Amino acid sequence: MGKHIEKMVFIVCGICTLLLLLKIGPKVINFIQGFLTKPTLTYCEMTEREREFLKAESDYHEADVKRYDEGMLYSSEVKELEWLQRLYADLEERYPGYQFYVSYKTHDDLFGPNGYYKYFTEEKTTGRTFYTYIFYDDQWEYGHEQDSFYSYFVEKEYAEYLKEQLEKRQIEDVVKVEVRMPYSMGKECNSSMTVEDIISRRLDITANSDIFIKAGGMTEKDCEIYAEKVRDAIQKINRSGSYNVYFCDMDEEEILETISQNGDIESVYYFWEHL
């Protein structure tokens, strides 16, 4: 019996080892080949924003900074530059007229199956910051990009739409609705999209919404009862996303001022709904 168990353990370990080698073997080989290949320098024209990105990637190492200022790059850096240029081109195609600046990227694990890099991006005219994702294949070839800058063009109108829909269902004293669309999307979402694209479900967009209701003079029990009516209205609106509903012990002016200053809202009652 003991020998049979030992044999089974040996077989299982062998299978696991084989699977592990098949999974990470190609990456290990590529890494070793890259490490052993003698690096050569190539001259590349760069814009200042591209040069600054490479400097940040090298943690502003003095020797690398000098090379970048001279336009001299190793092959891996040339590929890094090509990806960055492709990323800028994709962003500017989706959002013409806007000015983007990528300051750094996060690195996945050497043997990790993530399949993407995450670039911290800022749009200069709006001051909006977000992550842009470049997805790549098993050979580390550029696949496609996704980002959440599209939300800039529809969040306010979508918030107004939700507020109108709540009021149509007799939800009173809704002071403000704020919406965030934090999820990255591909080229189907761009600067020409509208709220109608979301309402009609032509685009499958998930939004996180904060709903602020004036609850002056209401007890916690009153709010709890009214919350069921609000919950029912949200379900009838039937738009995917999460809803944070705050019953605020403030007047309308105080609520708006507190929101504008990103302050803490005093809520008599709170509930969360997800669709």
ABEGO torsion letter per residue (X at the ends): XAAAAAAAAAAAAAAAAAAAAAAAAAAAAAAAAAAABBBBBBBBBBBAAAAAAAAAAAGGBAAAAAAAAAGBBBAAAAAAAAAAAAAAAAAAAABBGBBBBBABBBBBBAABAAGBBBBBBBBAAAGBBBBBBBBBBAAGBBBBBBBAAAAAAAAAAAAAAAAAAAAAAGBBGBABBBBBBABBBBAABBAABBAAAAAAGABBBBBBBBBBBBABGBBAAAAAAAAAAAAAAAAAAGBBEBBBBBBBBBBAAAAAAAAAAGBBBBBABBBBBBX
